[in-house]
Each structure stands twice: as C-alpha cells, then as structure tokens.
Amino acid sequence: MARRNSVEQLPQAVRDWLDKALMDGNFSGYQLLEGALHDKGFAISKSAIHRYGQKIERRFAAIKASTEAARLLTEGAADDQDARSEAVIALVQTEMFESIVKLQEAGDEDMDPAERIGLLSSAAKNIATLARASVNQKKFRLEVQARAQAAADAVDKVVKTGGLSDDAADAIRRQILGIAT
C-alpha cells in the first residue's frame, strides 16, 4: 500500500488551517505555505502541499458543482416529470463512473487486490441499483406522458362535441400536455 501523504499526517487543527489557507489563496502560493508550516514546526515540501492541494481542489470543485447543479434543479425543474430524480441519478452515475476509472488507474502498489475486487463488487451492485432506478424513473415518465396524452385526447373529444372552436380545443390540449404556445 502507498504511504500516506505527509500533509495527511499533520494534526487535524493544522490540516484545517492548511485547507482554509489553500482555499483562501485560490490553491496557489505553495512556497509561502511551506514557509508558514515550517514556522509552525512542520517540515512539509511545497510539492507535497501541492499534491494535497490538488486533491482538496478537486474535492472542492466537485462539491461546488454538485451544489450548483442541485440549486439549478431546484430552481428550474418543475418536478411533474420527476426531472430532479433523473438529474440526481445522472450525477450519481457520473460520480460512480469517475470513481471506477480512478480505481482502475490506481497502481497495483496502491491497493491490495482483494480490496480492489471488493470495491469493484460494491460499485457493480450500486450501478445495478442505479440502473434499475433509472429504468423505473423513465418508465414512470412514460406512464405520466401517456396519461396526459389520454386526458388531452378525452378533453379534446368532449370540447369539440361541446361546440368549442378548434383553436380553443387546441389551446386546452396544449395546456394539458404542457406545450408552450
């Protein structure tokens, strides 16, 4: 197994300070951080700080992207077709895919083969669950669309036999189906 990054061996309070300093410095200024850590009594190279900073920056970017996606979904998606669930499933599927790629890229010296198989097995089970959820969500969406279409057809028939104009019937149909005019 690979040895831990020297930054990860720092006391939690120092790591918390470093995380904040990295974010405040926009993930730059590694020489200054090396000096500041030296002043605190820790001999950590700027290269080690940079590797650690890249990992934190990726994690921070992923959290920021997920938060932004969730905000946009909440603001912009009326959930009548379960659009939020579909988007969340897609986000999780993307994250699972990226994790599997990283697992495959990890060198043999980085991980015990039995641990690697266990992680892949767990990922496969989670992917199967996600696939079922995705299929069920799409099936639900198609059922809702079919019900809306049937309702629109029934209303169209009633409206036309009731004496409304074709334009009025079309406007009602569009309203039921959610079609912009």
GUMI-652681 format. One record per residue (C-alpha): x, y, z. Coordinates in Angstrom, 1 decimal. Example, Ala and Ser with C-alpha at 12.3 -4.5 7.8 and 13.67 -1.06 7.14 Angstrom:
<sites>
     east    north       up
     12.3     -4.5      7.8
     13.7     -1.1      7.1
</sites>
This chain:
<sites>
     east    north       up
      0.0      0.0      0.0
      1.3      3.5     -0.8
      2.5      5.6      2.1
      0.3      8.5      3.2
      1.0     12.0      2.1
      3.0     13.9      4.7
      0.3     16.6      4.8
     -2.3     14.0      5.9
     -0.1     13.1      8.9
     -0.4     16.7     10.2
     -2.6     17.3     13.3
     -6.2     17.9     12.4
     -6.1     21.6     13.5
     -3.0     22.3     11.3
     -4.7     20.5      8.3
     -7.8     22.5      8.8
     -5.7     25.7      8.8
     -4.0     24.5      5.6
     -7.3     23.7      3.9
     -8.5     27.2      4.6
     -5.3     28.8      3.5
     -5.4     26.8      0.3
     -8.9     27.9     -0.5
     -8.3     31.5      0.5
     -5.2     31.5     -1.7
     -7.1     30.0     -4.6
     -4.9     26.9     -4.4
     -1.6     28.7     -5.1
      1.3     30.1     -3.1
      2.7     26.8     -2.1
      6.2     28.2     -1.2
      4.5     30.6      1.3
      2.5     27.8      2.8
      5.7     25.7      3.0
      7.3     28.5      5.0
      4.3     29.0      7.2
      4.2     25.3      8.0
      8.0     25.4      8.8
      7.3     28.3     11.2
      4.7     26.1     12.9
      7.3     23.4     13.3
      6.4     21.1     10.3
      8.8     20.2      7.5
      6.4     19.7      4.6
      7.7     20.2      1.0
      5.8     22.5     -1.4
      5.4     19.5     -3.7
      3.6     17.6     -1.0
      1.5     20.6     -0.3
      0.7     21.0     -4.0
     -0.3     17.3     -4.3
     -2.5     17.7     -1.3
     -3.9     21.0     -2.6
     -4.8     19.4     -5.9
     -6.8     16.7     -4.1
     -8.6     19.3     -2.0
     -9.2     21.5     -5.0
    -10.8     18.6     -6.9
    -13.0     17.7     -3.9
    -14.0     21.4     -3.5
    -14.8     21.7     -7.2
    -16.9     18.6     -7.1
    -18.8     19.8     -4.1
    -19.3     23.2     -5.7
    -20.5     21.6     -9.0
    -22.9     19.3     -7.2
    -24.3     22.2     -5.1
    -24.7     24.4     -8.2
    -26.5     21.6    -10.1
    -28.8     20.9     -7.1
    -29.6     24.7     -6.9
    -30.3     24.9    -10.7
    -32.5     21.8    -10.5
    -34.5     23.1     -7.5
    -35.0     26.5     -9.2
    -35.6     25.4    -12.7
    -37.2     22.0    -12.8
    -40.9     21.6    -12.1
    -40.9     18.0    -10.8
    -44.0     16.9    -12.7
    -41.9     14.6    -14.8
    -39.5     13.7    -12.0
    -36.7     15.7    -13.6
    -34.9     16.2    -10.4
    -34.7     12.5     -9.7
    -33.4     11.9    -13.3
    -30.7     14.6    -12.8
    -29.7     13.2     -9.4
    -29.4      9.7    -10.9
    -27.3     11.1    -13.7
    -25.0     12.9    -11.2
    -24.5      9.8     -9.2
    -23.9      7.6    -12.3
    -21.2     10.1    -13.4
    -19.5     10.1    -10.0
    -19.6      6.3     -9.9
    -18.1      6.1    -13.4
    -15.3      8.5    -12.4
    -14.6      6.5     -9.2
    -14.3      3.3    -11.2
    -11.9      4.9    -13.6
     -9.8      6.2    -10.7
     -9.8      2.7     -9.2
     -8.6      1.2    -12.4
     -5.9      3.9    -12.8
     -4.6      3.2     -9.2
     -1.4      1.2     -9.4
     -1.0     -2.3     -8.1
      1.2     -1.0     -5.3
     -1.6      1.4     -4.2
     -4.1     -1.2     -3.3
     -4.5     -4.8     -2.2
     -6.1     -6.9     -5.0
     -8.7     -8.3     -2.6
     -9.7     -4.8     -1.5
     -9.8     -3.7     -5.2
    -12.2     -6.6     -6.0
    -14.3     -5.7     -3.0
    -14.6     -2.1     -4.2
    -15.4     -3.2     -7.7
    -18.0     -5.6     -6.5
    -19.6     -2.9     -4.3
    -19.6     -0.5     -7.2
    -21.2     -3.1     -9.5
    -24.1     -3.6     -7.0
    -24.6      0.2     -6.7
    -24.5      0.6    -10.5
    -27.2     -2.1    -10.8
    -29.3     -0.3     -8.3
    -28.8      3.0    -10.2
    -29.7      1.3    -13.5
    -32.9      0.0    -12.0
    -33.8      3.4    -10.6
    -33.1      5.0    -14.0
    -35.3      2.5    -15.8
    -38.1      2.9    -13.3
    -37.8      6.7    -13.5
    -38.1      6.6    -17.3
    -41.0      4.1    -17.1
    -42.8      6.4    -14.7
    -42.2      9.4    -17.0
    -43.6      7.5    -20.0
    -46.6      6.5    -18.0
    -47.3     10.1    -16.9
    -46.9     11.2    -20.5
    -49.3      8.5    -21.7
    -51.9      9.5    -19.0
    -51.5     13.2    -20.0
    -52.0     12.3    -23.7
    -55.1     10.2    -22.9
    -56.5     13.1    -20.8
    -55.8     15.6    -23.6
    -57.5     13.3    -26.1
    -60.5     12.8    -23.9
    -60.9     16.6    -23.2
    -60.4     17.3    -26.9
    -63.2     15.0    -27.8
    -65.5     16.5    -25.1
    -64.6     20.0    -26.1
    -65.2     19.5    -29.8
    -68.6     17.8    -29.2
    -69.5     20.6    -26.8
    -69.2     23.2    -29.6
    -65.8     24.9    -28.8
    -63.8     26.0    -31.8
    -60.7     24.1    -33.0
    -58.5     26.9    -31.7
    -60.0     26.7    -28.2
    -59.7     22.8    -28.2
    -56.1     23.1    -29.3
    -55.3     25.6    -26.5
    -56.8     23.3    -23.9
    -54.9     20.3    -25.4
    -51.6     22.3    -25.2
    -52.3     23.3    -21.7
    -52.8     19.7    -20.6
    -49.7     18.5    -22.4
    -47.6     21.4    -21.2
    -46.8     22.6    -24.6
    -45.8     26.3    -24.9
    -47.9     28.3    -27.3
</sites>
